[in-house]
Amino acid sequence: MPAPIFRLDRRQMLRTSAAGVVATTIPPLATSATEVPGTYLPGTGRAKSVLLVLLSGGPSQLDMWDPKPQAPSEVRGEFSPISTAVPGVALCEHLPKLAGQLKRWTIVRSLAHREHNHLLATHVALTGRPTPIPRGATDLDRVESRSDFPNFAAALDFIRPRNDGIPTGVSLPNYFIEGPLTWPGQHAGFLGAKHDPWQIQGDPNDADFRMQALSMRNGVTLPVLQSRRELLDRLSVSHRPLSAESVAFREQQDVAFNLLTSGKVTSAFEIQRESDATRDRYGRNKFGQSLLLARRLVEAGVPMIQAAMGIVQTWDTHVDNWGKLKNTLLPQLDQGLAALMDDLDASGKLDETLVIVMGEFGRTPKISTLPGQTIPGRDHWAHAYSALFAGAGVLGGQVVGETDAQAAYPITRAWTPADVCSTVFNALGVDPHVTLIDPLGRPHHLQNGTVITPLYSGAG
């Protein structure tokens, strides 16, 4: 059953002109699997929220989720595997808490795509599409652009607009910027700034952390804010057509006003309300407290949350791969994810929250040492990498996909970022026929891959 055509009134036409979109098709606002037209797939409509834990830079599949202890020393690395709660499945020795919780998780070991550049791979990971760049482009041509395809949160906000004071998407705790390069895939692309996810810039582990963007200045009460809003509305009345920039700016103001006046999300940022014992369980570090904040956003009803562990270089372990993993990255990941899963499970939220842990690619099977360096590491590798999935109907305690003896290439079906995209929107109950039209008039199916059905069937 095709999704209905979305008819644009004058204001909506101005909005889409500002975004560079000429048309779209929109699904019904599905709230359960029974409201979704088309073919029912495993996991359809099970998720009220999706939490993407992004390990930016490219975590090593060999040294974390897909150990190869029988491989030569120049491949297997310095870590040893340990047994887990799932017989026959091993993880890295520095992930003991996750090893004990593995019955809640499914490991997909056969993810793959073609982009070995961080910027291009990040766009692919967060949108399911390649970055729209010209041939022969430099890195400066690959940065974030309004010609990008919208990321998951932005697309969901476009097809399911809301005005209840809860943002569709929140990303935290930082934007991915490396020198002059802003990595693509982080915003609404051609859909326009109105649909950008809310970006949190700050460390939830700081004692003085508070969400300035969702707080009113001292002395500004709700009645005062409402009065100012009404005055602005009167001053904004004009018979002249609004420019595209004015439309986009005013719509961002509308979103901000709804958030400030609703109070539904502002309390989620009051992380100091959590007990010291709870905060200690997540780890008193930026990543652990970001996961705790992400859990609070799930409880507040935010549909799409992206929590990043570190900045753009954090998991880019060309140098000192094993030292960085052993001393910082894996202990924080292990502790934070274990606390998150315990809390989601205890509250019942895990049944309605799809949790995904992944990077934009993996690391090379062969160990290497960069020129001028003495401590070895691993380089970029997109031919095979791993991700974790849990919640919202995912069957835990299994492995989907298998790689060769060096974790270099899948020897079973390869799953792609497009398949992750389809899995996310299927879990949210989005009509599989939704089509977005880009600025050149080309239609794009939002679910552009295949739902990873073995997550739900156990036939991986």
N, C-alpha and C positions, 0 to 999 in steps of 0.2 A: 504494500500500500504506500504510494508516494506521499511525502510530507506536503502539507499545503503551502501554496505560494504566499509569501509575506508581502502584503500591499503596503506601500509607503505613503503616508500623508506628507504635507509640506514640511513639517518639522523633522520628520524622520528622513525625508529626502535631503534636507540640509545636513543632518547628522551623517548619513552615509556618504554624502559628497565630501564632507570633511575627512572621512576615513578612507576615501578612495574605493568604496564598495558600491556596486551598482544594483545588486539584488541579492536575495538569498531565499532559501526555503527553511521554514521553521517547524519543529515538531510540536506536538501538544506538550504541555508542561507535565510530563509524566512524574508521578510520585510513587509508583509501584510497577512491578513487572506487568500487571494486568492492563495497564494503561498504554503500554508500548506496542505500537503496531508492528507488523512484520514478523519475521521468524524469531522465536524465542530461543535464546542461547543460554548455556550455563552461566550463572552469575548475573543475568540481566536484572538491572534495577535493585540489586542487593545493597549497594552502597549509598549512604547519605553523604558521606565525605570520602575524599581520596587524599591521603597524605603521602607525598613523594619526598623521600629522604634522599637528597641529591649529594653524591660524593664527587664533587667537581674536580676534574683533573685526570680521572681515570684510575680507579682502584685495581689492584692486581688480582686477577682471578686465580692465578696459581698460588698466591700467598695468602688467600683468604677462603674462597668458596669452592675451589676446584683443584685441590692439591694433587700433585703427581709424584708421589714418593719414589716410584720406580724409574723416574726419568733421570738422565745424566745430571751431574752436579751443576753444570752450567745452565740447566733448565729449572730444576726443582727448587733451587734457592736454599735459604738457611733455616727455614722453619720446618717443624715436624707436624704431621697430622695427628688429631686426637679423635677418639670415637665420640659419638653423639647419642642423643636420645633415640635416634632412628638407626636401627641396626644396619650396618654396611655402608653408612654415609659418614664421611670424615670431614672435619673442618680444620682450620689452622689452630695450632696450640694456643694462640693468644686471643681466642674467642670462646672461652670456656662457658660463659653465661648463655651465649647463643647456642652453643652445642647442647646445653641442657634444655633449651627451649625449642629445639628444632621441630618438634611435633606441631608447633604453631606455624611454621614457615614452609613454603615451597621454594626450592632453589631452581632457577632456570639457568642452566649452564651453557645454553647454545644460542645466546643472543649474538647478532652480527650485523654489521653494515659496512659501508665503504669509506667513511670519512675518518681520516687519521689526524685531522687538524682540529684543535680544541674548539675553535669558533664554529666551524661547520658542523662538528659532531654535537655540540651543545644545541644548536638549532634543530638538528635531527632528533635528538633525544627528547626535547621539550615540545616539539610540534608534530613529529612523525614525518616531516618533509625535509628534503634537501634545501639548503639556503639558496635563495634566488640571486645569484651573482653572475657577472659576465665572465666569459672565458679569459684566462690570463690575468685574473684579478689578483691584487696583492691583499695582504691581511687588512689593510685599511679599507678595502672594498667589501670585506666580509663582516664588518661590524654591524651592530644592531641598526635596523632600518625600518621605516614604515612600509616597506615593500615585503617585509618578512611575513610568513604565515603566522597567524595567531597561535599562542601557546594554549595549553589545555584550559587553563583558568579563563583566559580571555574569550576563547570560543564558547565556553559554557556560559559566560556572562552575556554574550551576544544572543545566544539562542534561548536562554532562560533569564531574561532581565528581571531584576528584583528591586523593590523599593522599601524593604522592611528594615533597613538599617544594618543588614548583615552583608558584608562584601562577599562576592562569589569566590574571589581568590586572594590569598595572602602569601607573600614570599618573605622569608626571613632567614638569617639575620643580616644579610648584606647583598648588594648588587654585584654581579660579576664584571669587574672592570680591571683590566691589566694595562697599566700605563695609559696610552691613548686609545686602547681598544676596549669597547664595550661589547661583550659577547652577545650574539643574537639569540633569539628564542625566549627572551625574558618578558616580552610584553605582547600587546594585542596586534602588532604589525599593521596590516592594511585595514583592520577593523576600527582603528582610531584609539586615541588616548582614553576615551571614556571607559573602555573595556579593559584597560591595563589592570593587572592585579595590584593590590596594595603592597607596597614594598616597605618592609621594616628595616631601617638602618640603625643598628644598635646592638649591644651585647646584653642579653637578658641576665647574664651573670653579674653585671655591674650592680652595686648596691643602690645606685640612684636611677636604675632603669625605669623609665615610664614612657608610654607611647605618646610623644608630643603631638603627633599628627591626629590623635584621637582624643585630645584633651583641650579644654577651653582655658583661655588665659584667666589669671586671678581676677575676680571681680566681674567676670562675664557669666551671667546666669542664662538659663534657657529662655526666659522671657526677653532678656536683652538681645540674645542672639536672634530670636524670632522677629523682634522689632527691626533689627538691622536688616534682616532678610527681606522683610516687607518693603523697607525703604529702598533696598537695592532693586527689588522687582519694579517699583514705580519709576526709578531712575533709568531702568533698562528699557522701558517702553519706547519703541521707535517704529516709525513707518518704513525706515530704510531696511533693506535686506541685510541679514547678519552675515558677516564673513565666516568662512569655514573655521578660522582660528577662534572667533568669538563663540561660535556654537560649541566647539570642543571645550573651550575654557569654562563656559557656563555649565555644561553638563558635568564637568569635573567638580564644580562648585556644588551642584545638586547632590552628587554622591557624597561629598564631604559633609554637607549639611545633614543628610539622612543619618550618617554614621554618628555625628556629634550629638544629635538630638535623640537618637534611639536608646543609647546606653546598653544595647544588647552585646556589643563587642568590647566596649571600653573596659568592662570589668575583667574580661579575659586577659588583658595585659597587666592586671594587678597581680603579678606573679608572686609578690611578697606575701600574698594571702596563703600561699602553700606553707605547710609546716617545714621546719628545718629538716626533719627526717625524710620527708618526701623529696626535697631539693637535693639532699645528700644522695639519695638513691639514684637520681639521674646523673649525678656528677656535678661538682661545682666548677664548671667550665662552660665556655660559650656554647659548645655543641649540646651538652647535656641539658642546659637550661633552655636552649632553643627547642629541643624535643618536648620539654615540659610545657613550654608556651604553645607548641603545636597541638599538644593534647588538649589544652584549655580552649584552643580555637575550634577543635573538633567538637568539644562539649558545647560551645557557643553556637554551633550550627553552620560554620563556614564550610562550603562544599569542597573547595580545592585549596590545599595548603602545601607549600613547598618549603621544606626545612633543609638548608644546606649545611654540610659539615665543612666549615672552613671557607677560604677564599679560592680564587681560581687556581692557584698553584698548590693547594694543600695536598691533593692526591697525585700530583704530577711528579712521581718519584724517580726521575732520571738518575738522581744521586742519592745515596744512602736509603735505598728502598726499605731495607729490613730494619734499620735503626729508627726511621720515622714511624714505620708501622708498629714496631714492638713497643716503643717508648711513649708514643702519644696517640696515634690514630686508632689503632685497634682497641686499646683499653677504653678509650672514650666511647667508641662506637659500641663496644660490647656492653658497657654499663648502661649507656643511654637507651639503647634499643631494648634491653632486657626490662628496664623500668617502665618504658613506654608500653610494652606488650603486657606486662603484669597489670598495669592500670587500665588499659583498654579492655582487657579480658575481664577484670573484676567488675567493671562498671557495665558490662554488656555492650559497650561501644564497638568492640572488635567485630561483632556480627554485622555491623553496618558501616564499617570503615575499611576501605581497601588501602593497605600499607605497601608501598613499593620502595625498595632500597636499591639504588643503581647509580652508576656514573655514566659519562657520555661514551666511554669505551673502556677497554682493559689495558693490559701491559704486555710487552713482548715476551714470548716464551724464553728467548735466549737472554741471559744476563749480559749487560754491556757497561762500559765505562766511558763517559764523555771525555773528549779531549780536554786536557788540563785538570782533570779530576782524578782522584785516587780511590774514591769509595764508589763501588758499582751500584747500578740500579737497573730499572727496566724502562723501555721507551713506549711510545704510543702503539696501540694495537686494537683495531676494530673488527678483525676477522672472527674473534670469539671472545666473549666476556660473559659475566654472570650478573644476576640480579636476584633479590629476594622479594617474595610476594606473600601476603598474609591477609586474613580478614575478609569480610563480605562474601562468604561462601567458598573462599579458596580452601582446598583440602591441604592441611598441613602435613608435615612429615614425609615429603616426597621430593624427588629430583626430576625435573623436566629437562630432557636433552642431555646429550653426551658429547664430549670433545675427544680429540685424538690423544695419543700418549703424551703430548706436550702442551695440551690445552691451547693449541694453535688454531684449530679449525673444528667446526662441528662435524660429527660423523652421523648425527641424526638430523632431523629437520632443524634448520636455522630459523629462529624467530627474530623479528626486526623491530626497530622503534615504531614503525607503522602498526605493527601488531600490538605493541604496548598501548599505542594511541587508541586503537579499537577496543582493547580490553578495558581501558579506563572509562570510555564513554558508554560501553555496554554495561559496565558495572553501575554507572550512574543512571541507567535506564533511558539513555538518549536514543531517539529514533535513528535506526541505521541508515535511513535515506536522507538525512540532513545534508544539504549541499550549500557551500559558500561560493560566492562568485568573486573572483579577485579583480583588481582594477583594470585588467585587460579583458574582462568579460569571460574569463575561463571558469568553468564550474569545477569544484573540488569536493568530493565526498569527505565529510568530516571523519568518518570511520574508514580510513583508507587502507587498512590492513585486514588481518584475520584475528578474531578473538582467540587468545591462547586458551583454548578449551581444556587442555590437559590440567590446567590449574584447578579445575573443578571436577574433572572426571577421574583423575588418578591414572590416566592412560598416557603417561608421558614418555 
